[in-house]
Amino acid sequence: MSTISNPSQQYPQKFRAVSLCGAVPTPAVGTINSQWDQKTKQQVILWKHVQQVFKDANHINNGDVLVPFLTGDDFEDLKPERISVFPGIVLEVIVPEPLLDTPSRSPPVSAPNSSSSATTLVNNEPVESACFPPSQEIILRQDEPLDEQDVVVVNDILSGRISQAAGLMKFLKKMDIAMDNTQALQKQMDLKLQQVLDRVAIIQKRVESIITQTYELHEYPIPRLFIVLPKVTKRRDRITKPFMRQFRLYFLCECGAHTKTERSRISHDIHLAKHDGYDLDRPDEFFKKYGSYVLTMMQMIKYGIAVAGVVVPTLTHFKVAEGIEAVQKTLDLTRTSFGKLVDETISFIQNQQNPSMVETDNTDDSYGLERLEVLEGADLRQLESYLSIKDRGRVLGNLYRIVTFEGHVKWVCMDHYRENYRESAMQQLREIVDANHGEFSEEYGKIVIKITSKTLAKQFYDAMDKARGIRELDIKLDWDVALEDLRTFESAVSKACIVHLAMDGGAFKGPSRDLFNNGRRFDPIVQLMVKGRVRSLKLVNFDDFYLRVDARPVNGVSQLRVLSIDSKLPFKDGSPLPSLKKILDTNTALIELKLRSENAWAVLDFVTKKYPNHKLDTLILKFGDSAAYICFSQGKIQTVKADLSNFLDLTTQFELVAQGLITGLSARHISTSNGTLQHLRSAVEQNPRLTELVFTTEATNFQHLINTIAETRKNMIAKGRPIALRQLRLQTFDPDNSNTGEDKDVVAMSLDFSDKSIEFDSAIDVEMRSAVPTANSLITPILKKYGWSVRRLVTNKAFSDDHVAVLDNSTKERPCKLKSVMLDVTSLTSDGLKSMDWIIHDSEDLEHLSMEFQELDDREQRIKAIRTLYLYGSRLNGLTLRGDQASLWLDELRNMLPGRNQLPQLESLKVVCQGMQSIKSSDADWLSAMLKAPPQPPNSTPLVDPSFSPPRPWVSLSDIRFEYMEFSVDSWTRIIRALDFSGLKSLSFENTNFALEQLQLLVELIPDDETDVPLKTLYVKNTRLVECKDIQELKLMQAKLEEAAPQAMIKDLWPSES
């Protein structure tokens, strides 16, 4: 047993009373918080506290094992008596007899089981069971609709008595003869009934192919059962999409026999998930791709089905949702029935698949069913792209993923999730994960944990087995494990049905006592690959893995699809060690394999020649900090992309380069030394299939690299050699590297080559980040050489007249390509501003223009701001105002810009004071006016010179920042009421006196008329909310905001988020 040695954290220890005679006393359970014991340096429970809760307590057991009192060096019990803490375990307190008699319970009365009888009485006549052929080839037609009598018969059949169809047919024949003694009517009824039964047989056959298929878990990350129903059309949709039929997708809870427990009290028939569904963004495309699948699902809902332990009740008994108002509202069941909505969707799909169906009315009802194929993993992953998803961070449909005992994936609602996995077992697992500082995501069934001893490992394994439902495990056994420890681990993972396993072997150095087993220490890991249910296995920091695996073959059927081994692969006589062959021989269904080797070509050659019929889609070969990504199609190499930490890493892979297979090459560092440039020429010449080069380097190296590639390409074309190179991208930073400094200027350049031509087109993005003028030296040569090709320009305070002059000269010779400009005019003089005017004027492709004005407490800066706003007001997309003494510049801007009419295209407004500023009421009124939508199209003369641009339509603000400001309560009210939520995505009140009262008003004003609120983030760092004592009200406001704006989150509301 491990001890809990954290003095600052108490642990709740749970106890359960058990009497010597087996009865359950009162109280039955109790919880006692631990205390820090200075003498034993651990958390303990005092025996007197146990006796206070459980009178006459005799002793304590952990299962069948006595829990002893802690003792001193003399083996005498410490005083006062105490015991160690057992996190996540309920200890048993043994008492002599029950303190209070508990009444006995009567056994529950079982409801009669309608499925247990072999015959059913109809009008007091026995109807024999009939076997229904499951796989008939039948052609179904819908020439005539069913009449009311047919509907009654169909409902009887589809409500669970399909097996009694023959008997019901006999009964119906008698009824027909009694009503009308004509043989024609009898045959007609027989035919109709047989058509209905045949239709149900086909539906059952097709649904069974969906329900019972064993899915590979890494391929199916989202729910797979769903239906589609017509959507309640909003007025806005009728205006913007007048000719498009709108639909909404609803996921289904896949409950069934696999979710039932012995004492289950809830229904386990498939039902709608407790979620209000998702709008289809592109319904026409959606139905073309998923129409046949959806048609089967809709037929399943309409007629009902019972297959593979799953029951879907008939339409008349199908539960739309129990107590979920959102679902009821989106379905609009007040105007039409659920059945009519189902029929409407079925008709729509059938008409889309075969438009002639409506006119002839004689098309097979099995049209979509006969062609139905079970959705593949790629289809399910693409499904999410068709949905309008607003509930950020949640699993689709609020469903939980579980794994059945047979290894099938099911997505079920919270009720069935809790029913299937006992809450007590889950709580014990939560406590153990928490005690080991791990992470537990119940929705995904994922645990990330580090365990430091055998005892803790055993507790975790037991809890994981009892809780079930854990499908992903990322674990580090942080002690020097022996072979037996790994055998225990392998057994636990197999029993728990883990599907995705990641294991860190950084602590596995090999205990000396286990030296005899050194050559087979990792055999249990190989056993997991072969005999477990693991589909994805990632081994990290496993030193000498291949040397510690027995090379003898192992028997078993592997389910592994993804394998990653982070251990250097040794070679012997030019071939990998036999242990790799053993692994590949037993894992023949792999689709992704990741290995580490200093000879990438040798591994690639070994895999492709030794296993020509492999099923790999991707082979990743790591060498140093670099990697080669090889993609296959039907066993043939399609692409080879080398991602290099340093371009010179490629020189260690000369065999791979010489094969001419490389199609893409990127390097996070490359120099322009003669040797490096020669290697680059050689790589391009030897790989004619190479289509793209991406290099991160200093801007001063750009021209050397461009010249090298252009010259090499020109020579290859002149010699008639094939070359597929189409693009060269150069950048001064790596966008995938989070350590890139924010104070360094950024330049990204793209060169696009024409087919069999030496000409190329270039485009450059420039972002100035450094405020130190000397650090901007790289910007000037880039602008001088390629200023005409700058596509995106973001400047800062260091942008000067010199930069403008260089850019202006460059654009005089060639047309300017500017599409986006963010201009900081702080360091520009009047001459620089005039030159910039002409650059903007000549930029015919300019789509986005933003301005930033700093140091507005300086009069010269205010003059530049007013002048620039006058020229560009009507086309300005972003405006940032910064400075001290806010009253000075806010007053002048208020006189110039009384409202938003003069800035119709403004999307972003940022007002940031230098230090906390108290804002006057009149200035707050102006800020409110800048937020408001104009009551009508602007009829005043915009602040713009007509020679620059014509007036443009008004748009709503999407980004608002008011920071370092203090407003009165009335001013806050006017500002918040002026907010236009129709386009607002980001709202910041950081470093202001924004308080709970303002948050309540803001939440109250968010529209609740079913309009889509795009708000994503509300920033409240260093506001009065941090001083709020009413935590419950804050949580309530947070919940209401997220309910009104499903995509929204409040940033830095709680101290731990900062």
N, C-alpha and C positions, 0 to 999 in steps of 0.2 A: 504494500500500500504506500502510495506516495503522499507526502505531506504538502499542505498548502502554506507556502512561506511568504505570503504577501501581507505585511502588517497593516496596510492601509485599506484593505478591502475585506468586508465581512461576507461570509458565505451562508446562505440559508440551508440548514440541514433539515431534511424531512424525516419524520418518524411515523411508524404505523404500529398501533398497539395490537398485540396478539396474546390471547390468554392461553394458559397451559392446557385448558380443556378444549381449545379449538374455537371457542366462541369469539365474536367480535365485541370488545368492550366499548364504552363511551368515555372520553372522546376516542374516535377511531384513528384519526390522523392529527398531526401537529407539526409546526415548523419552529425551529429555534435558531437564531442567528449566532454565528461563531464569535469567539473573542480571541484576541492575540495573546499568546502565552509567552512571556518574556523568557521563562526558564527553558522551555523546549523549542523556542524559536519557530512556532507554527500556530496556525489557527486551531482552536479546540472548542469542544462543547463541555460545559460543566455538568456533572452528574446531578447536582442539586436542581439545575434548571430543568432537566428531564423529569425529575420527581415532582416538580411543581406542575408540570403539564399532565403527567401520567402518574397518579397516586398509586402507591404500592408497587412501583416498577421494580422488577427483580433483576434483570440484566438485559443486555442489548445484543442482538444477532445481526450479522450481515449474511442473509441467506441462512445457511446451516452452520455458519462459523461464528463463534463468540467474538464480540468486540471487547478487547480487554481495556482496563484503565491504563493510562500511561504510567510508567514507572521510572524511578531514578536509577542511579548507578548501583544502588544496593538491591535493585529489583523489588523494592517496596512501592506500593501505590503512592503516587504524589498526592499531597493534600492541598486544597480540596480535590476530590476525585475528578478526573477529566478523561475524555476520549478524543481521538483524532477526528477530523472532518472527512466525510466521504462525499465529494461533490457529485451530484447527479444520481445518487443512490438513496432509496428509501430504506432506512434502517428499521428493524423490528424491535419494539420494546415489549419484553415478555412480562406479563402481569399474571397474578395467581388466578383470578377469576373475573368475569365481567362485572363492571360496576353498576350496570343497569341492564335489565332484561330487554331484549329487542324482540318485538313480535315477529313471529314467523310469517313468511309470505306464501300466499296461495300460488300454485303454479299457474302461469298464464294460459288462458284458453286459446287453443290454436284455431285459426280460421280455417274453414274447409278449403282444400286445395282442388281447384277445378281441373287441374291437369293430371291429377292422380287417378282419375277414373278412366277406364277403357271405353266406356259407353256413356252416352248422354240421352236422357229422356226428352223427347219432343212430343208434346200432346200425349204423354203417358206411353209412348211407343219407343222402344230402344232403337237408337241409331248406331250402327256399327262404325268403328273407326275405319278410316280408309287411308291407305298409303298413297301419298301424292308423288308422282315421278318428278324428281328434281331437275332433270336435264333434258326436257323435250325441246325439239326444234319446232316452234309454233309461229305462225304468222297471225298477228292480231290486227284487228281493224276497229275503227270507231265510227261506223257508218251511222249509228243511231245512238242518241243519249239514253242512259238508263232511266226508267220511270221510277216512281216512288216505291213500287213493290220490289223492283230490282235493288234499290238502295237498301231496303230493309234486309234483303237476303245477303247482299255484299257486306253490310256492317256485321251481320252475324258471323259470316265467314272470316272476315278480317280482324275480328276482335279476339283471335286466339283459337278458333275452331277450324282452321284450314284442314287439319287431318281428318275432319268428319265431313268433308265435302260430299262424298258419295252418298252418305245417309241423308244429308240435307237435300240432295238432288232427288232422291226417291220421294221424300216428303213433299217437295215442291211439285213433283209430277202428280201426286194425288190431289193436291190443292188445285192444280190447273184443271184436272179432269172434273173435279167437283164443280168448279165455276163454269167451265165451258167444255163440254164433252167433245172436243174436236182434236184430232191428232195433230193438226197443223200448229195449234197454239202450244201444244205440249212440246213439239220439236223446236219451236221458236224459243221457248223458255230454256230448254236444255242447251241450245246453242249459246244463248246469252250468258247463262251461268258458266258454261264451259269456257267461254271467252274471258270472263272475269277471273276464273281460277287459273287459266293459262297465263293471263297478264301478271297475276300475283307470283306465279312460279318463276317467270322471267325476272321480275323485280327481285325476288328472293335470291335467285342465282347470282345476279349482278351485285347486289348489296353484300352478299356473302364474300364475294371476291375482294370487296373493299374492307369489310370488317375484319376478316380473318387473316389477312396478309401479314406476315411478320416483317415489320419495318426495321431498317437499319437506323439506329437512333441518331447518329450524327448527320443523317440525311434529312431528318424530319423535325425541324426546330419549332414548328408552329402547329396549332390544331389542324386536323384534316377533315373533320366533318362539319359541314355548314350548309345552310340554305339561303336563298335569296328571295326577298319579297318586295313588292312595289312600295315605294317610299311615299310618305305624305309630302306632296309637292308644296314648297313654299312659294310665296309670291315672287321672291327674288329669282328663284329658279325658273318660274314661268316666263320671266322677262329675259333673263340671260341665256336660258337654254329652252326656247319655246318648242323645239322639235325633238328634244331628246327625252326619252322615258327614263325616269330616275328610279334606282333600286337601292336597297340596303341589304348588307350581308350580315347574317346572324350565325354565330358558331353554336354547335350543339355540345352538350355534356355527354361524354362517352361512358356513362355509367352502365352497369350490368352486373352479371354474376360475379365479376372480378372485384366489385366494390362492396359486395354484401358481407356483413359480419353476422355472427350468431344472434345478436340481440338488436339487429337493425330495425329501426322504426320508420324509416323513410322509404319512399319509392325509389326503385333503381331502374326505371324505364328512361330511355333517352329523352331529353327535354332541352329547350332553349337555354343557352348559358345566361347567367344573370348579368347581362350587359345590354346596353341599348343599341348595339350593332354599329356597323361602319358603312358610310356612304361609298358607293362605287364611283371612282373618279372617271373611268372610261368604260362605261357599261358595254358598249359595242365590242370593244377589244376583249373585254372580260368574257363575254358570252361566246365569242369565237373560240377562245382558248379553253374555257372550262364549261361550256354549255352542256355537253353530254354528261359530264360528271354531276353538275347541278341538277340536270333533269332526273337522274337516278335518285338523288337525295330528295327531290320534291315528290317523286313517286313513292319513295319510302315513307315519307311523312303522310302522304295522302291515304295509302292503303294499309300501312302498318307492316311490321315484319318481326319475326322471331328467329334469330340465327346466331350461332356461335356464342351463346350465353348473353346476347344482347336483345332487348325487347324494345321495339318502337310501337307504341299504341296506335290505333287507328285515329284518323283525323278528328273524329268526334270526341275522343278521349285524350287527345294530345294536349299537354299542358304548355300554354304559351309562356307563362312565367308566373311564379307564385309570389305576389306582393311586390313585383318590380314595376313601379309606375313608369319608369323611363321606357321600358319595352312596350308597355301598353300605349304610351303616347306616340311612339314612333310608328307603331302599327296602325293606329287610328281605328281601333275596333269598334268605335262608336258608330262609324258610317258603314262598315261592311264586316262580314264575318271572316274569320281566319281562313276558313276553307276556300272562300272566293279569292282571297289573296294568293293562296297556293295555286289554285286553278289558273289565275291570271299569269303567274310566272311560268307555269308549264306551257300554256298556250304561246306565250311570247317566245320561249326557247324553241319550241317546235316550229313555229312560224319562221324564226330566223334560220333554223337549220334546213327547212324545206318550205319556202314561201307558198308553194302550191297547195299546202295542206289546208289552208283556210278556204280555198275555193272548191276543192274536190271533196274535202272531208272524208277521205278514204285512206289516209296514210297510216302505216303501221304505228301503233303506240310504242312499239319496240324499236323505233327508228334510232333513238339515241342510245338505248340500252344495248343493242346488238353490237354497237361500235365502241362501247365504253371501255376505257383502259384505266387501270388504277393510277392515280397521280403519282408521279415520280418525285424524288426529293427536290429536283430543280424546279418543278412546277409549283410545289408548295412554297419554296423560297421566293418565287416570283409573285405569288399571290398577294403578298404584303404591299407590293408596288401599285396594286390597283385600288387599295383602300385608302380612304381619307381618315388617318389616325390622329386623334386629338389627345388621347389619354397617355401622355408621355410617361415613359418609364414603367408601364404596366405590361403584363403579358396579354396577348390578344384574347379578348373575350373574358378576361378575369378567370381564366382556366389554369389548372395546375397539372403539370406533367407527372404521371406515375408510370411505373413499370410493373406489369403483372408477373405472376409467378412463372408463366411460360416465356417471359421476356418480351411481351408485346408492349408497345407504347400506347398509353391512353391519356386523353386530356379531359379532366373532370372539374366540376365546380367545387367550391370550397366545402359545401355540405358533404359531398361524397368523398372528397379528399380527407376530411376529418373522420368520416365514418370508416374509411379504409385503414387509416393509420391512427391508432389509438393516441389520444392526446397525452396520456401519461407517458407513453414511450417517447413521444416527440419532445415533451418537456424535459425528460431526463437527458435526451441527446443534446438539447439546447444548452442545458446547464454544463454538461461536460465540455462542449465546444467552447462555451464562454469561459470556463475555468482554465482552458488551455489557450486563451486569447486567439481563438479561431473565428472564422466567419461562416455563417449558415444562412443560405438563401433557400427558404422553404418553397417559394414559387417554382424555382428551377431544380430543386432537389440537389443543391450543390454545397459542398463543405470544403473550406480551405483551412488547414490546421497543421500545427507543428507539435509533435509529441516527443517528450524527453525521456521516457522510461518505459520499461515493459509493463509495469503495473498500470500506468495511465493508458497505455495502448490497449490492454485487455479491457479496461472499462469502456473505452471508446468503441472497440469492436463489438462488445456485447450490446451497447446502446444502439449502435448503428444497425445491428441485426434485428433488434426488437422493433425499432421505429420503421424499418423498411422505407421504400420510396426514395432513397438516396441514389442518384444516378451519376453524379459527378463528384469525384474526390481528388483534391489536390493536397498531397500530404508529404511531410518531411519527417522521417524517423530520425530524431536528433540524438542518436547515440550509436555507438559502433556495434551494429547488429551482427549476429551470427546467423548461420544457415537456419537454425531452428526458429529464430525470430521471423525470418522471411517466410518460412513455411506457415507460421501462424498468420502472418499478414495475408498470404495468398488464400488461405482458407477463409478468412474474414471477408475479403473482397468478393470471393466467389459466392459465399452465402448471402451477402448483401446485394447481389446482382448489380454491382457497379458497372456502368456502361462506359464512362469516360474517366480515365485514371491518369493523373500526373504525379510523378514521384521524384523527389529530390534525394539523391544519394550522396550529397556532399559530406555527410558524416561517416560514410562507409569506408573506413580505412583498413578494416580487417583485424579483429581481436586475435591476439596471439593464441588464446585457448582454442580458437577455431581454425588453426593453421591446417589441420588435416583436410578440412572441407574447402580450402581456399579455391581449388580449381572448379568447384561446382556451387559456390555460394549463391550465385544468382539464378540457379536452376528454377527456384519457385517463381521468379519473374517470367521465365520462359513458359512455365506451366500455366501462368495466367493468360499468356498469349493464346495458348492452345485449348485449354479446358474451361476457361471462365467465360462469362458473358461480355467481357470487355470488347468494345468496338474501337475505342481510341485509347492508345497508350503512349505517354510521353515520359521519357526517362531523362532527367537532367542531372548533370554533375556525377555521372557514373564512371569513375576511373577504372580502366582495365576491365570493362564489362565483358568483352569477348574472351578474355583470358580466364574469366571466372565462370564460364558456362561449359558444361559437359558437351562435347561434340557428338555424343551418341544420339541417334534419332529419337523422337518422342512421338507417341501416338495421340491422336485426338483430332477433332474437327474445329478448326479455328473460326471465330466470328470476327476477328480483328480486321478493321478496314483502314485505320490510320495508325502508323507506328513512327515514333521519333526516338532515336537513341543518341544522346549527347555523350559519346565516348569515342575516342580516336580509334579508327579501324586499322588494326595492324595487318601487314601483308607478309606472306611467306612464299618465296619463289615466284613472285609476281602476281600472286592471287590472294584474296582475303582469307582469313582464318576459317577453318571448317565450321566454326560456331555461327558465322553469318549464313552459310549455306543451310545449316540446321534450322535457323529462324525463318529463312525464306521458303524452305521446303514445306514447313508446317503452316505457313500463313499465305496461302495461295490466293486469297481474296482481297489482298491489300490494294487500295486505290491511291494511297498516299504514303510515301516512305521518305523519311528524313534521316540521313546519316552524316557522320563527320569523318572526313578522310583528306589527307594531303595530296591524294592522287585522284581527282574527280573522274578523269577519263577511265582509269582502271576499274573503278566501281561501276560506272555506266556501261562499259564494255562487258563486265562480268554479268550484270543483271540482264542486259538485252540478249546476250548469247546463251547464257545458261538457262534463262527462262523466256524463250521467245513468245510464249503464249500468256505472258503476264497480263494482269488487269489494271496495272498502274495508270492513273491519270497524271500524277505528279511525282517526280523524284527530286528531292532537294538534297544537294551535296554541299556541306559546309567545309570550308578550308580557311583556318584562321578566323578573321572577322568577316570574311567574304563568303559568298555562296553562289552556286549555279542552280537555276530552276529549270528542270526539264519537263516539258509537257508532252504527253503521249495521246494518240488516238488510235484505238484498236491495235495497240502494241507498237505503233510506229512513232518515231520522234517527230513532233510538230514544231516546237520552238525550244530554244535553249537561251536563257537570259542570264547573263553574268552580272551579279550585284557585288561590286568590289568596295572594300573599305579604302584601299589604295590601288591605283591603277597597276602598280608594279606587282600586286598579288597575282595578276594574270600571267606574269612571266614564270610562275611556279607551275602553271597548268599548260605548258607548251603543247602537250599531246592533245588536250581538248581544243586548243586554238587551231592546231594543225589539221584537225578533222573537218574544219569548215562548217561546223554545225551552229555556231553562235548566231542568233537572230536579234538579240538586244544586249547592249552593254552600258552599264552605268558605273561610275566611280565617285566616291565621296571625297576623294582627293586625287589630284593629278598635277604634276609639274610640267614645265615646258623645257626641260633639259633635252639635249640632243638625243641621249639614249632613250628617254621616255617617248619622244616624238617618233623615233624610229620604230619602237615597239608598237606604237599606235598605227603607223602606216602598215606595218606587217600584219597586224590583227585585222585591219579593214581589207587588205588585199587577200588574205587567206580565208575570209568568211564572206563570200558574195551574197549570202542570204541576210546579212546584217541590215536591219531596217532603221534602227534608232540608236543614237549615242546620247548619253546624259552625263555631264561632268560638273562637279562642284569644285571651283577653283577661284583664285584671285581675279578680279576684273582685268588686271594688267596682262593676264595670260590669254584672254579671250582671242585676241587677234592672231597669236601664234597657233592656237588650236584651229581657228577658222581657216587659216592659210594651209595648214597641214592637211586637213580633211578635204578642202576644196581642190588642192593640188593632187592628192591621191585619187580622188574621184575623177578628176579630169584625165589623168594618165590611164586609168582603167577603161574609161569610155573610149579614149583614143586608140587603145590596143584591142578594142572590141570585146573586152572581158565583161562578164555580167556583174552588175552591182545593183543591189536593192535599197541602198541607203537613201532614206527620204527625209530624215530629220536629225538635226544636231541641236541639243539644248545645253546651254551653259548658264550656270548660276553661281552666285557668290555665297550662297547659304544652302543648307540641306533642309527642305521643308519638313522632312520626317525626323529631324534631330531637335529634340526639345531643349537642348543646351545651347542652341544658337543665340548669341547675345542680342538683346533688344536695342543696344546702342550702336550697332553696326549697320551701315548702309547696305541696301539689298539691290542687286541688279540681276535680272533673269533675262536671257536672250534665247530666241528660238529661230533657227534657220531651216527653212523648208526647201528641199531640192526638187527640181522637176525631173521627170522620167527621161533618162538618156540626154540630159542637158547639163552644161556646166553652170548655168544660171541658178540663183537661189533668191528667195525672198526672206526678209528678216523682220522680227518684231521684238521689242524690248520693253520690259517692265522695270521701272526705277522707283524705289522707295527710300527716301532719306530718313534715317533714324538718328544719326549722330548729330548732336548739337555743337560739336567742336569743329570749327572751320577747317582745321588742318586734316581732320579725318575724312573730309569730303573730297580729297584729292582724286579719288577714283571716279567720282561723278563727272568731273570736268572732261577728262579724256573720252569717257563713254559718250557724253553728249556731243563732243566735238566730232567724233567718228561716226556715231550712229544716231544722233539726235533726231534725224528725220524719221527713224523707224520706231521711236518711242511710242508705245501704245497706251501705257498706264504710267502716270507721273504723280507721285505723292511726295510733297515737299514738307519741310519743317522750317524752323526759325533760321537755319543756316543757309537757306536758299537766297542767293544774292543776285545783284545785277550781272555779275560775271557769268553765272549759270544761264541767265536769260539771254545774254548776248551770244554765247556759244550755241544755245538751242536755236536762237533766231537765225544765225548764219547757216546752220545746218539745214533748216527747213526752207531756206530760200532756193536751194538747188534742187530739192526733191519735195514732192507733196508731203505734208505733215500727216502722220497716222494717228494722232492722239484721239483716244476714245474716252479716257477718264482722267480727270485732273482734280487733285486736292491741293489748293494753292494757299500757302502761308505767306502773307505779304509783309511780315514784320520787318525784314531786312531789305526790302526793295525800296529804291528811291522813285521819284516821279518818272525818271527816264526808264527805269526798269519796268515800272507798271505800264508805261506806254508800249514798250516793246512786247510785253506779255499780252497786251490787248490784241496786237496784230497776230500773235501766234494763235490765240484762241479764235480770233476772227477767221484765220485761214484753216482752222481744223474742222473740215466739213463733216468728219465722222464723229465729232465729239458728242457723246451721249450723256456723260455725267460730269457735273461741275460743282465742286465744293470749295468753300472759302473758310479760312481760319484767321481771326484777328486777335492778336495778343497785345498785352501791355496797353489796354484801352484807357487806362488812367493818364496816358501820355497824349497830349492834344494832337501831335503829328500822326499818331496811329489812328486816332478817331477820324481825322480828315481823310486818311487813306481808306478807312472802312466805309465812310459815307460815299466817297467817290466811287469805290468799287461796287457797292450795293446799287448805286444809281445806274451803273452801266449794265450789270448782270442780274438785276433783281428778278426779272421774269423767267430766267433760265437756270437760276441757282437751285441745286438739289440738296446742298448741305451747308449749314451755317454754324460756326463755332465762335463764341465770344468769350474772351478771358481778360481779366484785369482786376486791379485794386480800385477802391473808391467807386463802387458800382453805381452810386447815384449820379456821378458825372456822366458816364457814357450811356447809362440806361435812359436818362433824360433826353440826351441828344438823339438817340436812336428812336425814342418814342415820338419825337417831333417829326422825324423823317419818315418813319414807317408806322403809321397809326394802326395797321392791322395786316392780316395775311394777304389781302388783295394784291399787294405789291410783290409778293413772293409766292406765286401760285404753284410753282413746281417743287417747293421746299418739302423734303422728306425727313431731314434730320435737323434738329435744333438743340444746340448745347450751349448753356450759359453757366460758366464756371468762374466763381470769384476767387480772388487771391486772398486767402484767409477768410474767416467767417465774416459775412456782411449782413447788416440789418437792412431789409428791403422796404422801401416806402410803399404806402398803399397805392399811389399813382403808378409806380413802376410795376407793382404786382398786377395792376389792372392791364398794363401794356403786355406783360407776359401772358396773361389770360387771353388777351385779344390775339396774340400770335398763335395760340393753340386752337382757337375756334375755327370751325368751318364757316366760310362766308355764307350769308343767308341766300344769296343769289349769285349768278355769274358776275365777275367783276365788271363794273361799267366805268370805273375811274381809269384815268390814264396811267398805265404802269410805269414804274421808274426804269425806263430802258430806252436806249437810243435805237430807233427803228432800223438803223442800218446794221445793227448787230444781230437781232433775232426778232421774230414776230411774237406776239402774245401767245401763251400756252395755257392749256386747261389746268384747273386747280387739282391738287392731290392732297391727301391727308398725311399727317406726320406719322412716321413709323418708328422714329427714335427721338426721345426727349431726355435731356439731362439738365437738371437744375441742382447745382452742388455748391456747398459752402455758403448757404443762404439761410436767413431767419425770416419767417413770415409771421404776421399776426394770424389769429384763428380765422378772421374774416377773409384775409387774403388767401389763406390756404383753401378755404371753401370755394372762392371764386376760381382759383387755379384748377382745382380738382374737377369742379363742375364744367370747366371749359374743355376737358380732355375729350378727344374724339377717339373712341375705341374701335372704330371700323377698320383702321389700318395700323394701329399702335402695336408694335412688337416689343420694344424695349423702353423702360421707364426707370429713371434713376433719380432718387432724392438723397443720395449719399451725402453725409456731413451737413445735414440740415436739422431743423427742429421738427421734422415730420414725426408725428406721434400716433398713439392708438386711435384717437378721435379722427385723424385724417385717414388712417387705414380703413376704419369702419365706413367712412363716407365713400371712399374710393370703391370698396367692395360693393356697397349699396348701389352705386351708379353704373356698374357694369351691366350692359343690356341683358335681359333675361327673356327676350322674345325669339329665342331659338336661332338667333344670328350667330355666325361663327366668329368668336372673339380671338384674334390672332396673337394677343399678348403672350409673350414667352417669359420675360424676366422683369421683376421689380427689384431694384437694388436699394437696400436700406441700411448699408453699413454706416456705423457711427451716427445713427439718428436717435431720437428720443425713445424709440422702441426698445433699445437695449436697457433702458431704465424702467421699463414697464414691469410692474409687479403682478399684473393680472395675466398669468401664464395661460390659464384656461381660455380667456377671451382671445388672446393672441393665437392660440391653436385653432380656435373656432374660426377666426378671421382667415387664417391660412387655408383651412379646409373649404370655407365658402369661396375664397378666391379661386382655388383650384377647381371647384365645382362649376363656377361661372365661366372660367377661362381654363379649359382642361389642359392646355399646353403650358400654363403659367407656373412659375416657381418664384418664391421670395428668396432672394439671395442675401446671405449674411443676417438673417433674422435671429438666429441663435448663435451664441458665442462660439460654439464648437465648429461652426462653419467658416469662421473667419480664417 
